[in-house]
Amino acid sequence: MPIPDFDDSELWVIRITLKERYGEEREYELADGELQLDPSDSTLTLCATVCWSARDCNFVVFKVAEQHSVVSSFMVGTNNSVLDRSNTTISQHV
């Protein structure tokens, strides 16, 4: 079953959260990402993605199931190497 795109309600939550976090409207981009959701299977799954940059850090939210997302943040050094990375899984029950 394909993973649905972010709906208007989910994008509203992202928009409001970014405004509260940074104190101003923050631009984000919609994209598609490919993730290996099952570690025992090499198949890549196309996932709706939201990404933005702030304070020398890049953030990505992957929608991995209905009302379930993974947030990844990473800092990139001057030579494009990843300096720091973290992942958080979010389940949203509406």
N, C-alpha and C positions, 0 to 999 in steps of 0.2 A: 504494500500500500504506500503510495507516495506521501511524503511529508508536505503538509500544506504550507503556503506562504504565511507570513505574519499577517494577521487580520488588522482591521482598523483599530480595534480595542488594544491589541498588543503594541501597535505602533504608538498609540496615544500614551500608554504606560511608559514606553521608552522615551518619548519626547518630554513628558512631564518629569520623569526621573532625571534626565540630563539637565533640564532647566533648574531643578531643585539642587542638583549636585554642583553645578558650575555657576549658578546665579544669573544665567542668561540662556537664550536659545542657542542650541548647539547643533550644527549640521551633522547629519549622518548619511551614510550611503547604504542602499539596498544592494545586495549581491547574492550570488549562489556560491556555496562551498561544498566540497566533497569531503565526507568524513567516513572513516571506518568505524561504524557503530558497534559491530560485533567483533571483539578481539580474536575470535576463533575463525573468522571469515574475512578474506582479503577484499571482499566486495566494498566498493565505495558508494555511499548514498548521497544524493544531491539534497542539500539542506538550505532552506532560506537563511540569509545572513544579513545582519546589520553591523556596520562598522563605523568607527569614528576615532579621531585622534585628539588628545588633550594632554597638555603638560609633558611633552616628550614621551608619551606612552600611547600605544595603539590598543583599541578595544574591539573585540568581535563577539557578537552574540549569534550562536548557531541554533536554529530551531530544529531539535532532533526528534520531536514527536508532538502530538497535539498537547498544548499547554506544558511543554517541557523544553527547556533551553540549557545550553552550556555557554558560559561566558568565559572568554579567554582574554587576558591582557598580556602585552609584551612590550618591552622597551628594546629599541634597536640602536646599536652603537653606530659610530661614524663609518665603520667599515661594513655596515649592514649585518653584523652578527647580533644574535639575540642575547641581550644582557640579562634579562630577567623575564620570567614567564609564570603565570598562575592560571588555574582553571577552577571554575565554580559551576556546579550543577544547580539549576533552579527548577523546581516544580511549582507551577502556578495552578491553583484550584479556584476556579471562578464559579 
